[in-house]
Amino acid sequence: MQHFLFVHFKEKRTPDGEQIYFAVSKDGFTWEAINDGQPVLWAMLNEKGVRDATIARADNGKFYIIATDLSLSYMMRNVYNNSWRKVQREGSNCLMMWESEDLLHWSEEKALPVREPGSGCCWAPDVIQDKKTGEFILHWSSPQIDKDMRMAIYYTKTKDFEHFTKPEVLYAKEDSGVIDSCMVEEKGKFYLWVKSDKEPCAVIMLESDCITGPFRRRYEFDEEMNGLNGGPSAYEAPTACRLENGGYNLFLDFFGAKGKGQGYVPFRSSDISTAVFKRADADFSYPYGFKHGTVLAISEEEYDRIKAFDYDAESYNR
């Protein structure tokens, strides 16, 4: 039976929110907090805070967590002067990574300098494996230097998470910037979600026959977005998981409220090829508001191990 692990951060104004959190589910609908809702990993390098975590299961038996190197708690006021433009140009120069062989014991974090120094931020990584080549496509949001720092989705390829190819553009929208990419494969088609800055200011869905594009817009997805409470501009950070029945759950991070009003809201589709997802709050349960993260399918045995692990005894909680 397939179970799920949600790796994410937490909506708090204190530094403990910008760390790595785990939640698990037996079905992808009802979620439980791990480690009593406390961080399972703490960032100790660079900005000493991480956001937008993703997780990958590699062919070498290891797991990799990769996240944005960014602490608004520590840095936004006294370093970035409350300017997202300044963060975009000067902050988040690396992605941060941990590795593990069992989802329990993790290495010390290390920096992945996937962008040239001075070329702007690296935000919101995600990973998908190319089944044809075995390579992993690590994609993230960065500014285009030659397009007045307009945000686009970049990617690099790796087989071992040690050696990475030169970054290239995965998707750039002609009339606006885009951030927060999430990609899945289903029956030879690649589905990509991104948050568009304008035209529309919303999460949009795209499709391609190739893992690196080109991507074409699926306008069927927009109908549900246009009817969302608070308007589609208040949603970002898509992440999706495939269910055993072939359907998909899609999660969008709602930031159009303060404090506990923020966090992921769920959508369902029985057939991803239709690009139709319907909001389904009543089908889901969360222990608190998850912020930008990624869902990984895990086994029942992995689920049991994570649930039973004593993070406090291992000093993960100190």
C-alpha positions as CSV (number, residue, x, y, z in Angstrom):
1,M,0.0,0.0,0.0
2,Q,1.3,3.4,-1.0
3,H,1.8,6.0,1.8
4,F,3.1,9.6,1.5
5,L,5.6,12.0,3.1
6,F,5.1,15.8,3.0
7,V,8.3,17.8,3.4
8,H,7.6,21.5,4.0
9,F,8.2,24.5,6.2
10,K,5.7,26.3,8.5
11,E,4.0,29.6,8.6
12,K,5.7,31.4,11.5
13,R,7.5,34.7,11.9
14,T,10.2,33.1,14.1
15,P,13.3,31.2,12.7
16,D,11.9,27.8,13.7
17,G,9.3,28.1,11.0
18,E,11.9,28.3,8.2
19,Q,13.2,24.8,8.8
20,I,12.4,21.3,7.5
21,Y,9.2,19.7,8.7
22,F,7.7,16.3,8.0
23,A,4.1,15.1,7.8
24,V,2.8,11.7,6.7
25,S,-0.4,10.2,5.3
26,K,-1.7,6.7,4.6
27,D,-3.9,7.9,1.7
28,G,-2.8,11.4,0.6
29,F,-5.8,13.0,2.3
30,T,-5.4,12.8,6.1
31,W,-2.1,14.1,7.3
32,E,-0.3,13.7,10.6
33,A,2.5,15.9,12.0
34,I,5.9,14.2,12.7
35,N,8.1,15.1,15.7
36,D,5.1,16.7,17.4
37,G,5.0,19.4,14.7
38,Q,8.6,20.5,15.4
39,P,11.4,20.7,12.8
40,V,13.1,17.5,11.9
41,L,16.1,19.3,10.3
42,W,17.6,22.7,11.1
43,A,19.5,24.8,8.7
44,M,22.9,25.8,10.1
45,L,24.7,27.4,7.0
46,N,24.3,30.6,5.1
47,E,21.0,32.3,6.0
48,K,20.3,29.6,8.6
49,G,16.8,29.2,7.3
50,V,15.3,27.2,4.5
51,R,12.0,27.3,2.6
52,D,10.2,25.5,-0.3
53,A,11.7,22.1,0.3
54,T,11.6,19.2,-2.2
55,I,12.6,15.6,-1.8
56,A,13.8,13.0,-4.2
57,R,14.3,9.2,-4.1
58,A,17.4,8.3,-6.1
59,D,18.4,5.0,-7.7
60,N,21.4,4.8,-5.4
61,G,19.1,4.1,-2.5
62,K,19.5,7.6,-1.1
63,F,17.0,10.4,-0.5
64,Y,17.8,14.1,-1.1
65,I,16.1,17.1,0.4
66,I,16.8,20.3,-1.4
67,A,15.5,23.7,-0.3
68,T,15.7,27.5,-0.8
69,D,18.4,29.1,1.2
70,L,16.4,32.0,2.7
71,S,15.5,33.2,6.2
72,L,13.0,36.1,6.2
73,S,13.0,35.9,10.0
74,Y,16.7,36.6,10.3
75,M,17.3,38.7,7.1
76,M,14.3,40.4,5.7
77,R,14.3,43.6,7.8
78,N,18.0,44.1,8.6
79,V,19.6,42.8,5.4
80,Y,17.0,43.0,2.7
81,N,15.2,46.1,4.0
82,N,11.8,44.4,3.5
83,S,12.4,44.3,-0.3
84,W,11.6,41.2,-2.2
85,R,13.3,42.8,-5.2
86,K,16.5,43.0,-3.1
87,V,16.1,39.3,-2.1
88,Q,15.6,38.4,-5.8
89,R,18.8,40.2,-6.9
90,E,21.1,39.5,-3.9
91,G,19.8,36.7,-1.8
92,S,19.3,32.9,-2.0
93,N,22.4,32.4,-4.1
94,C,22.5,28.6,-3.4
95,L,20.2,25.7,-2.9
96,M,20.7,23.7,0.3
97,M,20.7,19.9,0.4
98,W,20.7,17.1,2.9
99,E,21.0,13.3,2.1
100,S,19.8,10.2,3.8
101,E,19.7,6.4,3.3
102,D,16.7,5.8,5.5
103,L,14.6,9.0,5.8
104,L,15.6,9.2,9.4
105,H,19.3,10.0,9.7
106,W,20.4,12.9,7.6
107,S,23.8,14.3,6.6
108,E,24.9,17.8,7.4
109,E,23.6,20.3,4.9
110,K,25.6,21.5,2.0
111,A,25.2,24.3,-0.5
112,L,24.5,23.7,-4.2
113,P,25.8,26.7,-6.2
114,V,23.7,26.0,-9.3
115,R,23.8,29.7,-10.4
116,E,26.8,31.9,-11.2
117,P,27.7,34.4,-8.4
118,G,25.8,37.7,-8.9
119,S,23.2,36.2,-11.1
120,G,20.3,36.4,-8.6
121,C,18.3,34.1,-6.5
122,C,17.6,30.4,-6.6
123,W,14.1,29.7,-5.3
124,A,11.7,26.8,-4.9
125,P,13.5,23.7,-6.2
126,D,11.7,20.6,-7.4
127,V,13.0,17.3,-8.8
128,I,11.7,14.8,-11.4
129,Q,13.4,11.8,-12.9
130,D,13.8,11.3,-16.6
131,K,12.9,7.7,-17.0
132,K,14.5,7.5,-20.5
133,T,18.0,8.5,-19.3
134,G,17.8,7.9,-15.5
135,E,18.9,11.6,-15.0
136,F,17.2,13.8,-12.5
137,I,15.9,17.2,-13.6
138,L,16.4,19.7,-10.8
139,H,14.3,22.8,-11.6
140,W,13.9,26.1,-9.7
141,S,13.0,29.8,-10.1
142,S,15.7,32.4,-11.0
143,P,15.8,35.7,-12.7
144,Q,16.8,36.1,-16.4
145,I,19.7,38.5,-16.4
146,D,19.0,39.6,-20.0
147,K,15.3,40.2,-19.4
148,D,15.4,42.8,-16.6
149,M,15.6,40.1,-14.0
150,R,12.2,38.6,-15.0
151,M,11.8,35.3,-13.2
152,A,11.8,32.1,-15.1
153,I,12.2,28.3,-14.5
154,Y,15.7,27.0,-14.9
155,Y,16.9,23.4,-14.7
156,T,20.0,21.3,-14.4
157,K,20.6,17.5,-14.9
158,T,22.3,15.2,-12.5
159,K,22.6,11.4,-11.9
160,D,24.3,11.5,-8.5
161,F,23.4,14.9,-6.9
162,E,27.1,15.7,-6.9
163,H,27.7,16.7,-10.5
164,F,25.3,19.1,-12.3
165,T,25.0,20.3,-15.8
166,K,25.0,24.0,-16.7
167,P,21.6,25.5,-16.0
168,E,19.2,26.2,-18.9
169,V,15.8,27.7,-19.1
170,L,13.0,25.1,-18.7
171,Y,10.1,27.6,-19.1
172,A,9.9,31.3,-19.5
173,K,6.5,33.1,-20.0
174,E,6.7,35.8,-22.7
175,D,4.4,38.3,-20.9
176,S,5.4,37.9,-17.3
177,G,7.7,36.2,-14.8
178,V,7.0,32.8,-13.3
179,I,8.0,31.0,-10.1
180,D,7.3,27.9,-8.1
181,S,7.5,25.0,-10.6
182,C,6.1,21.5,-10.1
183,M,6.3,18.8,-12.7
184,V,4.8,15.2,-12.9
185,E,4.8,12.6,-15.7
186,E,1.8,10.6,-16.6
187,K,1.6,8.2,-19.6
188,G,4.4,9.9,-21.4
189,K,3.1,13.4,-20.9
190,F,4.8,16.0,-18.7
191,Y,2.6,18.4,-16.7
192,L,4.0,21.6,-15.3
193,W,2.5,24.0,-12.9
194,V,3.9,27.5,-12.2
195,K,2.8,30.7,-10.6
196,S,2.5,33.5,-13.2
197,D,3.1,37.1,-12.2
198,K,0.4,38.4,-14.5
199,E,-1.8,37.6,-17.5
200,P,-3.0,35.9,-15.3
201,C,-1.6,36.4,-11.8
202,A,-2.4,32.8,-10.8
203,V,-1.1,29.3,-10.9
204,I,-1.3,27.9,-14.4
205,M,-0.9,24.4,-15.9
206,L,1.2,23.4,-18.9
207,E,1.9,20.2,-20.8
208,S,4.7,18.8,-23.0
209,D,5.7,15.6,-24.7
210,C,9.3,16.2,-23.5
211,I,10.6,16.6,-20.0
212,T,12.4,19.8,-20.9
213,G,9.6,21.3,-23.1
214,P,8.5,23.2,-25.0
215,F,5.3,23.5,-22.9
216,R,1.9,24.5,-24.0
217,R,-0.8,26.0,-21.8
218,R,-3.8,24.0,-20.6
219,Y,-6.5,26.6,-20.2
220,E,-9.0,24.1,-18.8
221,F,-7.2,24.4,-15.5
222,D,-8.0,28.1,-15.3
223,E,-11.8,27.7,-14.6
224,E,-11.3,26.4,-11.1
225,M,-8.6,29.0,-10.4
226,N,-10.8,31.9,-11.4
227,G,-13.4,30.9,-8.8
228,L,-11.1,30.6,-5.8
229,N,-11.9,32.5,-2.6
230,G,-9.6,35.5,-2.3
231,G,-8.9,35.4,-6.0
232,P,-6.3,33.2,-7.9
233,S,-3.4,35.7,-7.1
234,A,-3.4,34.5,-3.5
235,Y,-2.3,31.0,-4.4
236,E,1.2,29.7,-5.2
237,A,3.7,26.9,-4.6
238,P,1.9,24.0,-6.4
239,T,2.8,20.4,-5.5
240,A,1.1,17.2,-6.6
241,C,1.0,13.5,-5.8
242,R,-0.3,10.5,-7.8
243,L,-2.7,8.2,-6.1
244,E,-2.8,4.4,-6.5
245,N,-6.1,4.7,-8.4
246,G,-4.4,6.9,-11.0
247,G,-5.9,10.2,-9.8
248,Y,-4.0,13.2,-8.6
249,N,-4.1,15.4,-5.6
250,L,-2.8,19.0,-6.2
251,F,-2.0,21.3,-3.3
252,L,-1.7,25.1,-3.6
253,D,-0.3,27.3,-0.9
254,F,-2.8,30.1,0.1
255,F,-1.1,33.2,1.4
256,G,-4.1,35.6,1.3
257,A,-4.5,35.7,5.1
258,K,-2.4,36.2,8.2
259,G,-1.0,33.5,10.5
260,K,-3.1,30.3,10.7
261,G,-5.2,31.3,7.8
262,Q,-2.3,30.5,5.5
263,G,-1.3,27.1,4.1
264,Y,-2.0,24.5,1.5
265,V,-5.5,23.9,0.1
266,P,-6.3,20.7,-1.8
267,F,-7.6,19.9,-5.3
268,R,-8.5,16.6,-6.9
269,S,-8.5,15.2,-10.4
270,S,-9.5,11.7,-11.5
271,D,-7.8,12.2,-14.9
272,I,-4.9,14.6,-15.1
273,S,-5.0,14.6,-18.9
274,T,-8.2,16.7,-18.7
275,A,-6.4,19.4,-16.7
276,V,-9.5,19.7,-14.6
277,F,-8.9,19.9,-10.8
278,K,-11.6,20.6,-8.3
279,R,-11.1,22.1,-4.8
280,A,-12.0,19.4,-2.2
281,D,-11.4,20.8,1.3
282,A,-13.9,18.4,2.9
283,D,-11.8,15.4,1.8
284,F,-8.6,16.5,3.5
285,S,-7.3,17.0,7.0
286,Y,-4.2,18.8,8.2
287,P,-2.7,19.2,11.7
288,Y,-1.7,22.8,10.9
289,G,-1.0,25.0,7.8
290,F,1.7,23.5,5.8
291,K,3.8,25.9,3.7
292,H,5.6,25.4,0.4
293,G,6.8,21.8,0.1
294,T,6.7,18.5,-1.8
295,V,5.0,15.1,-1.4
296,L,6.9,11.9,-1.8
297,A,5.3,8.4,-2.2
298,I,6.7,6.1,0.4
299,S,6.1,2.5,1.5
300,E,4.2,1.3,4.5
301,E,7.4,0.2,6.1
302,E,9.0,3.7,5.5
303,Y,5.9,5.3,7.0
304,D,6.1,3.1,10.1
305,R,9.8,3.9,10.6
306,I,9.2,7.6,10.3
307,K,6.3,7.4,12.8
308,A,8.3,5.4,15.3
309,F,11.5,7.5,15.1
310,D,12.4,9.4,18.3
311,Y,13.7,12.7,17.0
312,D,14.2,14.1,20.4
313,A,16.5,11.2,21.5
314,E,18.5,11.7,18.3
315,S,18.9,15.4,19.2
316,Y,17.1,16.4,16.0
317,N,14.8,18.5,18.1
318,R,17.4,20.4,20.1
